Amino acid sequence: MKPNDILTLDILFVGDDGDGIATLGTKTIYVANALPGERVRAVVVDVAKTYAHAVMVAILRCTRSSRTPFCPHCKDCGGCQIQRMDYRAQLSIKRNIVIDSLKSAGVITEDDFVPGVMGCKYQFGFRNKAIFPVAKNTDGEIVAGFYERRSHNIVPIKECRIGINENITIINAIIGHLRIYDIEPYDEATHTGLVRYVMIRKAFDTNQIMVSIVINGDSLPHHNVLIDKLLTITKKRIKSVSLTVNCDNTNRIRGNEVINLYGDGYITEIIDGIKYRISPLAFFQVNTPQTQNLYRLVSDFAALTGNETVFDLYCGVGTIGLFLARNARKVIGVESIAQAVDDAKYNAAINSIYNADFYEGKAEEIIPDLINNQGINADVVIVDPPRKGCDKVLIDSIIKMRPKRLVYVSCDPKSLARDLRILHDNGFKTKYVQPVDMFPHTVHIETVAFIVPLV
Ligand SMILES: C[S@@+](CC[C@H](N)C(=O)[O-])C[C@H]1O[C@@H](n2cnc3c(N)ncnc32)[C@H](O)[C@@H]1O
């Protein structure tokens, strides 16, 4: 097999990054946008020893779940990988991803253990945050958009239906500003240039918008002109404009320091009556409408009576902990990003929640200290780690503490399965899991697991 070969392929399943997967001889072939059940004609673009990538040029046999892509950038953009699949089929694929991960770790034996995925009521306009990389294209024009699949080439975006309406207007205004004042975008190859990314985030309940421009420097020329422009085009819905300083010579997006240019430096979202201040560096779930359902599910599993001490680990701006605090005796949140911890403390105060404390640091360092040196234990533990899952030291502490209930919110079925395996090997069992779709049209899936100690 070599580049430019034309193949006829039967797509068997969807891979981790959303590509359709076929096999030919001993090779695995990844075909972007191709769906399981389809027979496609595809041109080989690159070949490695055990696999190859190919681009679909024709669909020779359709599946019943296929539909016309809704996005004009579908072919190139690396997002919304399974948008050619109708929503019901997307949910079914995601359930299978959870089943496969849990089965291969030996956490479950029966498919029936995993119920259907809790789908999203809104499959468009649900995403409250977008990060647009900025660069020069090969013609020397400044562009912003999303990365192509498996590359750092930018696909300039004219439309993105999963995001908020204001995204494109705001990004165009920022690109216009860079062009007028000859401000250089960042160049990854030479580590020169100023503007790296633009993050836009919106609080759906309050309609407030935040813009943070990630820069390789410490100031943006003529920023006041840009702020006036942004306020005008959004009819003053922008409540915060800031610069995030990131001078690292890496692909990392988030900087460490925020320079506030306009507003108080945050926006406020409201979920189930609780107000959450969100600062530029803090994590917040990207699908606002579905977040309420996610937290209600966590609350159901936590089954609080008012007498429990709850650990909310990897707590972000205190979201889950404050959601639960109304029914708990005490909540203790732990989060590694300082700005998010400040938000969490502030959020407790503005919601008149006095039974929640928040600690800044790594959960795997703070929790052993609380348990071993301060004698603080939890009846109920909530963990909501990043994709890599929980640190082993933290899991060992939880095993030793033996809480009555553990609720694990996971955005990666593989790391969830690994961590559940460890818990199962150490006297715990998973009673229920519930996949929740926070990311329609992608292969990503959130799963909430409810775990109890064996008696
Ligand atoms: C998936 S987010 C969950 C946030 C929050 N529970 C929510 O629903 O908004 C994971 C959070 O863990 C934080 N984090 C990452 N590693 C950590 C660690 N070792 N200890 C504590 N927090 C960590 C991240 O900064 C992020 O805020």
PDBQT file of the ligand as one rigid body, heavy atoms in Angstrom, charges set to zero:
ROOT
HETATM    1  C1  LIG A 501     -13.153  17.801  34.525  1.00  0.00    +0.000 C 
HETATM    2  S1  LIG A 501     -12.778  19.226  35.475  1.00  0.00    +0.000 S 
HETATM    3  C2  LIG A 501     -14.085  19.146  36.667  1.00  0.00    +0.000 C 
HETATM    4  C3  LIG A 501     -14.415  20.454  37.362  1.00  0.00    +0.000 C 
HETATM    5  C4  LIG A 501     -15.728  20.500  38.132  1.00  0.00    +0.000 C 
HETATM    6  N1  LIG A 501     -15.995  19.300  38.883  1.00  0.00    +0.000 N 
HETATM    7  C5  LIG A 501     -16.886  20.845  37.232  1.00  0.00    +0.000 C 
HETATM    8  O1  LIG A 501     -17.781  20.023  37.010  1.00  0.00    +0.000 OA
HETATM    9  O2  LIG A 501     -16.910  21.987  36.734  1.00  0.00    +0.000 OA
HETATM   10  C6  LIG A 501     -11.332  18.710  36.292  1.00  0.00    +0.000 C 
HETATM   11  C7  LIG A 501     -10.753  19.749  37.219  1.00  0.00    +0.000 C 
HETATM   12  O3  LIG A 501      -9.672  19.155  37.924  1.00  0.00    +0.000 OA
HETATM   13  C8  LIG A 501      -8.631  20.104  38.071  1.00  0.00    +0.000 C 
HETATM   14  N2  LIG A 501      -7.416  19.296  38.350  1.00  0.00    +0.000 N 
HETATM   15  C9  LIG A 501      -6.579  18.699  37.459  1.00  0.00    +0.000 A 
HETATM   16  N3  LIG A 501      -5.658  17.962  38.103  1.00  0.00    +0.000 NA
HETATM   17  C10 LIG A 501      -5.919  18.077  39.441  1.00  0.00    +0.000 A 
HETATM   18  C11 LIG A 501      -5.343  17.523  40.622  1.00  0.00    +0.000 A 
HETATM   19  N4  LIG A 501      -4.288  16.700  40.556  1.00  0.00    +0.000 N 
HETATM   20  N5  LIG A 501      -5.886  17.848  41.811  1.00  0.00    +0.000 NA
HETATM   21  C12 LIG A 501      -6.951  18.680  41.891  1.00  0.00    +0.000 A 
HETATM   22  N6  LIG A 501      -7.544  19.241  40.803  1.00  0.00    +0.000 NA
HETATM   23  C13 LIG A 501      -7.042  18.934  39.591  1.00  0.00    +0.000 A 
HETATM   24  C14 LIG A 501      -8.679  20.897  36.793  1.00  0.00    +0.000 C 
HETATM   25  O4  LIG A 501      -8.077  22.166  36.960  1.00  0.00    +0.000 OA
HETATM   26  C15 LIG A 501     -10.181  20.991  36.550  1.00  0.00    +0.000 C 
HETATM   27  O5  LIG A 501     -10.723  22.133  37.154  1.00  0.00    +0.000 OA
ENDROOT
TORSDOF 0
